[in-house]
Amino acid sequence: MLAFVVVSHGEFAKGVVQSSYMIFGSQEKVQVVTFQLDDEPETLVQKLTAAVDRFDADDQVLFMVDLWGGSPFNAAARIVAENTERMGLITGLNLPMLIEAYTVRDKPLDEVIAHLEETGKIGIKHLDLLQDEEGASR
């Protein structure tokens, strides 16, 4: 089973995981790591390493991070770079992406990442209210 480390600036990761549990139910092998204003980058690496250490040594691990290029991304990327055979990283974390991750966690890591990239994009939509010729909404 694929394990997840959900990482963000501030409390976003906690909130999105809590919301995912409300919708999909509690999940095994999900760790949350938050990067706080007073954290040093090395502290974040330590938090991420501790989160990974809670999983089994043979688990594949996917870091799901809020923002490309930020401190959480950089810290997770360092860990993934040393463990490419069993770890991956995806950014742009959102609720549809996380819920979908739960449904495909039995698939190979590379397939999951490709699938979640598309799911994350599909989760972004806008409401388009049609209007008739006189400008009134239908």
N, C-alpha and C positions, 0 to 999 in steps of 0.2 A: 504494500500500500504506500502510495506517495505521501510524504510528510510535507507540511507547509510551515514556513516561517513568514508571518505577515508583519511587515516593517513599515514604519512611517515617521514623519516629523510629527511630534506631539501625539495626541491621543487618537488620531484618526484610525490607526490599526485596531485599537481596542474596540472602537465603535463599529467598524465595518464587520469585525468578527462577531461581535454580539448581535448585530443585525442579521448576519447570515445564519446564526443559530436560531433566531426567532423564526426565520423563513424555512430553513432546511433541517433544523434540529442540530443538537450538539454533535461535534465531530471529534474523532480521535486524531492524534498526531498533528495538532495545530498549536503553534506557539506564536505569541505576540511579542514584538519588541518595539518599544517606542524610543525615539531620539528626542531627548529633552533639551531645552535651551542651555542648560549648564553642563551637558554631557560633552566630553572630549571625544574626538573620533576613535581613539584607542579604547575608550570605555564602551563605545558602541560595538566595536569588534568583539570585545569580551562578552557583552550581552548576547550577541548573535551566536558566538561559539557555545555559550552556555545553553542557549535554546536548542541548537543542533545536538548537543550532548544528551539531551533528554530523549532523543529518538534512538532506535536501534542502530547499531553500527553499519548494518547493510541496507538501511532505508535509503531510498532516493529522496532528495530534499529539494523542494522548490521554494526559493525566496520570492515572495510577492511584495513588491516595493512600490511606494507611492509615486516617486519622481525620479526620472532618469538624471544622473549626474549629481544628485544631492548626497549628503553625508551617508544616509542609510544605503543608498545604491552603492557608493564607493566602498563602504565597509563590507557589504554582502558580496560585492564583486571580488574583493580580496580573498574571501573564503571560497567562493565558487572556483576561482582561478587555481586554487590548490587542490580542488576536488572535482574536476570536470567530469570524471567518469560517473559520478552519482549525484551531482548537484547542478541546478540551473537557476536562472534569475529572470524575472519578468517585471516590467514596470507598468505604471498606469493603473495601479490597483483600483478596482471599483467593485461594487457589490455584485452585479451580474457576473463578473469575471470570477469572483471568489466562489459564488454558488455553483457555477459551472465547473470549477475546479474539483469540487467535491464529487461531481457526477462522473468524472473521467480519471479519477486518481488511481485506477487499476491499469491504466495504459502506460506505455513507455514515456519517460520524461520528455524526450524531444517531440513526440506527438502531442503531449499535453500542452507544451509551450506554444506550438504552432496553433493549436485549437484555441487556446486562451487569448492569443493575440487577436484572433477574429472575433471571439466572444466579447472582448473588451470594447472593440469598435462598434459592434452591433448594439451594445448596451447604451450607446449614445444616440438619443433620438430627440426630436422636437415635436411639439404639438402643433399641427397645422390646421387651424380652424378655417374651413371654407366659408367664403362669403358670397352671397348672391350679387346680382348686378347692381343693386341699390346699396351695397355695403353692409347689409345686415348678415350676421352670422347664422348659419343653418344648424 
